[in-house]
Each structure stands twice: as structure tokens, then as C-alpha cells.
């Protein structure tokens, strides 16, 4: 009776051990994929930052850095837009602060409309 119970326990332990090993392998694969994606994103961001040094004047880079503190999504959109325009030779480089302002106005989704009501 005890050998039968011991055999059952051994098979249950082996089964559970294989399940845990499978889960660990899945987690390791998911973590490796996440690290690869992160490295690719960092490399792409570095490439964009290097491109901005040649596309923008120092004043425009400063404005873009300040904008990044407030609205990172818009900053990334502007950077990719500028990189695309530069690669297609549709923009005269270096882009100064005034030109960057006009580009920001064109790409900005938030168009504030104020209406004044008198009571």
C-alpha cells in the first residue's frame, strides 16, 4: 500500500515539476522577447536623437526638449515627422526655432477654442 502511494506521489511530483519547468521556460522566453523589443526601441530612439542633432538648431532642440517634459507623445511624433521629411529631402535643414513652432502648430491635435459668454 505504501509503495503504491509513494509511486503516486512520485508521479504527481514529477508532473508538477515538469509544469513548473514549462512555466519557467515560457517566462524566460517572454522576458527575452521583451528585452529585445526594448533594445530595438532604444536603438531607434538613439537614431532619432542623433538625426535631430543634424536637423535642428540648438534653440529648436532646446524647445523640443522642453516640450518632451510636458508632452512626450507629441515630441516623438514631431521627431519622427522631421526625420521623415529630412529623409525625403522635403525640409531645409537646419530647422530653426520659428520653423519648429509652425510645425508644432500644424501637428498639434489640441486646438483650443475659447468662447466668451456674458452673463
C-alpha positions as CSV (number, residue, x, y, z in Angstrom):
1,X,0.0,0.0,0.0
2,X,2.8,2.4,0.8
3,X,4.7,1.7,-2.4
4,X,1.5,2.4,-4.4
5,X,1.1,5.7,-2.5
6,X,4.8,6.5,-2.9
7,X,4.6,5.8,-6.6
8,X,1.5,8.1,-6.9
9,X,3.3,10.9,-5.0
10,X,6.4,10.5,-7.2
11,X,4.3,10.8,-10.4
12,X,2.4,13.8,-9.0
13,X,5.7,15.4,-8.1
14,X,7.3,14.7,-11.5
15,X,4.2,16.1,-13.2
16,X,4.2,19.2,-11.1
17,X,7.9,19.7,-11.7
18,X,7.5,19.5,-15.4
19,X,4.7,22.0,-15.3
20,X,6.9,24.4,-13.3
21,X,9.8,24.0,-15.7
22,X,7.5,24.7,-18.6
23,X,6.2,27.9,-16.9
24,X,9.8,29.0,-16.2
25,X,10.8,28.4,-19.8
26,X,7.8,30.4,-21.0
27,X,8.6,33.3,-18.6
28,X,12.3,33.3,-19.7
29,X,11.2,33.4,-23.4
30,X,8.8,36.3,-22.7
31,X,11.4,38.2,-20.8
32,X,14.0,37.7,-23.6
33,X,11.5,39.0,-26.2
34,X,10.7,42.0,-24.0
35,X,14.4,42.8,-23.6
36,X,14.9,42.5,-27.4
37,X,12.0,44.8,-28.1
38,X,13.3,47.3,-25.5
39,X,16.8,47.2,-27.1
40,X,15.3,47.8,-30.6
41,X,13.2,50.8,-29.2
42,X,16.3,52.3,-27.5
43,X,18.4,51.9,-30.7
44,X,15.6,53.6,-32.7
45,X,15.3,56.4,-30.2
46,X,19.1,56.9,-30.3
47,X,19.0,57.0,-34.1
48,X,16.3,59.7,-33.9
49,X,18.2,61.7,-31.3
50,X,21.3,61.7,-33.5
51,X,19.3,62.8,-36.5
52,X,17.8,65.7,-34.5
53,X,21.3,67.0,-33.9
54,X,21.8,67.5,-37.6
55,X,18.2,68.5,-38.4
56,X,17.5,71.1,-35.7
57,X,19.3,74.2,-34.5
58,X,20.3,74.3,-30.8
59,X,17.4,76.6,-30.0
60,X,14.9,74.3,-31.7
61,X,16.4,71.2,-29.9
62,X,16.0,73.1,-26.6
63,X,12.3,73.8,-27.4
64,X,11.8,70.2,-28.3
65,X,13.4,69.1,-25.0
66,X,11.1,71.3,-23.0
67,X,8.2,70.0,-24.9
68,X,9.2,66.5,-24.2
69,X,8.8,67.2,-20.5
70,X,5.2,68.3,-21.0
71,X,4.1,66.1,-23.9
72,X,6.4,63.2,-24.8
73,X,3.9,61.7,-27.3
74,X,3.8,64.9,-29.3
75,X,7.6,65.2,-29.2
76,X,8.0,61.7,-30.6
77,X,5.5,62.5,-33.3
78,X,7.4,65.7,-34.2
79,X,10.8,63.9,-34.2
80,X,9.6,61.1,-36.5
81,X,7.9,63.7,-38.7
82,X,11.1,65.7,-39.0
83,X,13.2,62.6,-39.7
84,X,10.8,61.5,-42.4
85,X,10.8,65.0,-44.0
86,X,14.6,65.1,-43.9
87,X,15.0,61.6,-45.4
88,X,12.6,62.7,-48.3
89,X,14.5,66.0,-48.7
90,X,11.3,67.9,-48.2
91,X,12.7,70.2,-45.5
92,X,15.6,72.6,-45.5
93,X,18.0,71.9,-42.6
94,X,18.8,73.0,-40.1
95,X,15.3,73.8,-38.9
96,X,15.3,76.9,-36.6
97,X,13.0,77.6,-33.7
98,X,10.5,79.6,-35.7
99,X,10.1,76.8,-38.3
100,X,9.7,74.3,-35.4
101,X,6.9,76.4,-33.9
102,X,5.0,76.3,-37.2
103,X,5.5,72.6,-37.4
104,X,4.3,72.1,-33.9
105,X,1.2,74.2,-34.6
106,X,0.4,72.0,-37.6
107,X,0.8,68.8,-35.8
108,X,-0.8,69.8,-32.5
109,X,-4.1,68.0,-32.1
110,X,-5.3,70.3,-29.3
111,X,-6.8,73.3,-31.0
112,X,-8.2,75.4,-28.2
113,X,-11.3,77.3,-29.0
114,X,-12.5,79.8,-26.4
115,X,-15.9,81.3,-26.3
116,X,-16.8,84.2,-24.0
117,X,-20.3,84.2,-22.7
118,X,-21.6,87.2,-21.0
119,X,-23.9,86.7,-18.1
